[in-house]
């Protein structure tokens, strides 16, 4: 007898199997969670990521990555809105506290190198200045 499953049942079963069985490399886990390797090792050491060694490479289970994501999302929902709000844009109409002083009159750019008094190049530069 052929049993029929709805696509929802198959999707739930498939995602459950993937979460329980599948794992990714340590670097891939760090990329998925957008953390650096130092933070990744902290997550492994604290037990927040389930990991194991497969030969010489460390694997992290997708189930533990998903659990951390779900926990962070739940915390974000319960946190005050001000903490999650984007930063306010600065208004251009606000006065500038310290007005920039105009630059002193003279040449712009890098000053010339200091040369010794007996250098012939310094005599040419002095002769060219009006």
RAWOBEL-V640010 format. One record per residue. N is the residue number from 1. RES is the residue in one letter. OMEGA is omega in degrees with one decimal (* if undefined). Layout:
# RAWOBEL-V640010
n:N res:RES omega:OMEGA
n:N res:RES omega:OMEGA
This chain:
# RAWOBEL-V640010
n:1 res:X omega:180.0
n:2 res:X omega:177.8
n:3 res:X omega:179.6
n:4 res:X omega:177.2
n:5 res:X omega:173.0
n:6 res:X omega:-179.8
n:7 res:X omega:178.4
n:8 res:X omega:179.0
n:9 res:X omega:-179.6
n:10 res:X omega:179.1
n:11 res:X omega:178.9
n:12 res:X omega:-179.7
n:13 res:X omega:-179.6
n:14 res:X omega:179.9
n:15 res:X omega:177.8
n:16 res:X omega:178.7
n:17 res:X omega:-179.9
n:18 res:X omega:-178.9
n:19 res:X omega:-176.9
n:20 res:X omega:-171.4
n:21 res:X omega:-168.8
n:22 res:X omega:175.4
n:23 res:X omega:178.9
n:24 res:X omega:177.9
n:25 res:X omega:-178.9
n:26 res:X omega:179.7
n:27 res:X omega:178.0
n:28 res:X omega:177.7
n:29 res:X omega:177.7
n:30 res:X omega:178.8
n:31 res:X omega:179.9
n:32 res:X omega:-177.6
n:33 res:X omega:180.0
n:34 res:X omega:176.1
n:35 res:X omega:176.2
n:36 res:X omega:-174.7
n:37 res:X omega:178.8
n:38 res:X omega:177.7
n:39 res:X omega:178.0
n:40 res:X omega:178.1
n:41 res:X omega:175.8
n:42 res:X omega:178.9
n:43 res:X omega:176.8
n:44 res:X omega:-178.4
n:45 res:X omega:-179.2
n:46 res:X omega:180.0
n:47 res:X omega:-179.8
n:48 res:X omega:172.2
n:49 res:X omega:172.6
n:50 res:X omega:-178.6
n:51 res:X omega:177.0
n:52 res:X omega:177.8
n:53 res:X omega:174.3
n:54 res:X omega:-171.7
n:55 res:X omega:178.2
n:56 res:X omega:-175.8
n:57 res:X omega:178.5
n:58 res:X omega:178.0
n:59 res:X omega:178.5
n:60 res:X omega:-177.6
n:61 res:X omega:177.4
n:62 res:X omega:179.3
n:63 res:X omega:-178.8
n:64 res:X omega:177.0
n:65 res:X omega:179.3
n:66 res:X omega:179.6
n:67 res:X omega:178.0
n:68 res:X omega:178.5
n:69 res:X omega:179.9
n:70 res:X omega:178.4
n:71 res:X omega:179.5
n:72 res:X omega:177.1
n:73 res:X omega:178.6
n:74 res:X omega:177.3
n:75 res:X omega:-179.4
n:76 res:X omega:179.2
n:77 res:X omega:-176.7
n:78 res:X omega:-179.4
n:79 res:X omega:176.7
n:80 res:X omega:-176.1
n:81 res:X omega:-177.7
n:82 res:X omega:-179.4
n:83 res:X omega:-178.5
n:84 res:X omega:-176.2
n:85 res:X omega:176.9
n:86 res:X omega:-179.6
n:87 res:X omega:-179.8
n:88 res:X omega:178.1
n:89 res:X omega:177.0
n:90 res:X omega:178.8
n:91 res:X omega:-180.0
n:92 res:X omega:-177.5
n:93 res:X omega:178.4
n:94 res:X omega:-179.4
n:95 res:X omega:176.4
n:96 res:X omega:-174.5
n:97 res:X omega:-178.9
n:98 res:X omega:179.3
n:99 res:X omega:-179.4
n:100 res:X omega:178.8
n:101 res:X omega:179.1
n:102 res:X omega:-179.0
n:103 res:X omega:179.7
n:104 res:X omega:-179.6
n:105 res:X omega:179.6
n:106 res:X omega:-177.9
n:107 res:X omega:174.6
n:108 res:X omega:176.0
n:109 res:X omega:-175.4
n:110 res:X omega:178.8
n:111 res:X omega:-179.9
n:112 res:X omega:178.8
n:113 res:X omega:176.0
n:114 res:X omega:-178.8
n:115 res:X omega:178.1
n:116 res:X omega:-174.8
n:117 res:X omega:-177.2
n:118 res:X omega:-177.0
n:119 res:X omega:-179.6
n:120 res:X omega:179.3
n:121 res:X omega:179.5
n:122 res:X omega:177.2
n:123 res:X omega:178.3
n:124 res:X omega:-178.9
n:125 res:X omega:179.4
n:126 res:X omega:-179.4
n:127 res:X omega:-178.0
n:128 res:X omega:-177.1
n:129 res:X omega:-179.1
n:130 res:X omega:*
